Every structure is written in C-alpha cells, then in structure tokens.
Amino acid sequence: MSSQRYPEEFKKEAVKQITERNRTVADVAKALGVSSHSLYAWMKRYDKPDAQQKEEADLQAELRKLRAELRMVKEERDILKEAAAYFASESRKGTRS
C-alpha cells in the first residue's frame, strides 16, 4: 500500500475547512479524496497557532540533536570501558613475572 505525500499547504487548508468553515471531517475527506484518519492527524498537527507549531518543531529538532549526541557519547563511553579493561589486563600481565 503506497501512501501519497501531500504538501503542507494542502494539509493546512484541509484543516481550515474543518475548523474555520465548520465542515465535517467525513465531508472534507470525501471531497479531497483523503482518509478521515489522515485528516485527524493533520488536525492534531496543524490546528495550533503558528508560534506554537514553530516552538514544537524547534523542540523536536533539539530532541533529535540531543538523542544523536547521547548515542555518540554512549559509544565513546563503551570504547573507553573496553580500553580500560584491555589496559588493566595488560598491566596485570606485566606484573606477574
């Protein structure tokens, strides 16, 4: 099942038809040829003031950045743990003579 991608402006206009023109989700879905499920998802995303949408987008971008940074720090930590274990075992080998 392939999903069609709709432009942001199309989605915003669909939401406006529901919120500002008081049309039902079913009517708009039928008129535009999209599913009701898609319209409800778009309403959840676009039925907010632009400032709030921008703030949420900024927060999501920061969250993605922080998750990537955390992933990198965990990898570095794991490498350092392995290196410490290796050097500790090498140190023990050298003192057993």
QUITAVEN-V102711 format. One record per residue. N is the residue number from 1. RES is the residue in three letters. NEAR is the number of other C-alpha atoms within 12 Angstrom. Layout:
n=N res=RES near=NEAR
n=N res=RES near=NEAR
This chain:
n=1 res=MET near=3
n=2 res=SER near=4
n=3 res=SER near=8
n=4 res=GLN near=10
n=5 res=ARG near=11
n=6 res=TYR near=17
n=7 res=PRO near=11
n=8 res=GLU near=13
n=9 res=GLU near=13
n=10 res=PHE near=17
n=11 res=LYS near=27
n=12 res=LYS near=27
n=13 res=GLU near=22
n=14 res=ALA near=39
n=15 res=VAL near=33
n=16 res=LYS near=23
n=17 res=GLN near=25
n=18 res=ILE near=26
n=19 res=THR near=22
n=20 res=GLU near=14
n=21 res=ARG near=14
n=22 res=ASN near=14
n=23 res=ARG near=17
n=24 res=THR near=20
n=25 res=VAL near=28
n=26 res=ALA near=21
n=27 res=ASP near=20
n=28 res=VAL near=27
n=29 res=ALA near=23
n=30 res=LYS near=17
n=31 res=ALA near=17
n=32 res=LEU near=20
n=33 res=GLY near=17
n=34 res=VAL near=24
n=35 res=SER near=20
n=36 res=SER near=22
n=37 res=HIS near=16
n=38 res=SER near=26
n=39 res=LEU near=34
n=40 res=TYR near=24
n=41 res=ALA near=18
n=42 res=TRP near=30
n=43 res=MET near=25
n=44 res=LYS near=17
n=45 res=ARG near=22
n=46 res=TYR near=29
n=47 res=ASP near=24
n=48 res=LYS near=18
n=49 res=PRO near=14
n=50 res=ASP near=13
n=51 res=ALA near=12
n=52 res=GLN near=14
n=53 res=GLN near=18
n=54 res=LYS near=15
n=55 res=GLU near=14
n=56 res=GLU near=17
n=57 res=ALA near=16
n=58 res=ASP near=14
n=59 res=LEU near=14
n=60 res=GLN near=14
n=61 res=ALA near=14
n=62 res=GLU near=14
n=63 res=LEU near=14
n=64 res=ARG near=14
n=65 res=LYS near=14
n=66 res=LEU near=14
n=67 res=ARG near=14
n=68 res=ALA near=14
n=69 res=GLU near=14
n=70 res=LEU near=14
n=71 res=ARG near=14
n=72 res=MET near=14
n=73 res=VAL near=14
n=74 res=LYS near=14
n=75 res=GLU near=14
n=76 res=GLU near=14
n=77 res=ARG near=14
n=78 res=ASP near=14
n=79 res=ILE near=14
n=80 res=LEU near=15
n=81 res=LYS near=14
n=82 res=GLU near=14
n=83 res=ALA near=14
n=84 res=ALA near=14
n=85 res=ALA near=14
n=86 res=TYR near=14
n=87 res=PHE near=14
n=88 res=ALA near=15
n=89 res=SER near=14
n=90 res=GLU near=13
n=91 res=SER near=13
n=92 res=ARG near=12
n=93 res=LYS near=11
n=94 res=GLY near=10
n=95 res=THR near=9
n=96 res=ARG near=8
n=97 res=SER near=6
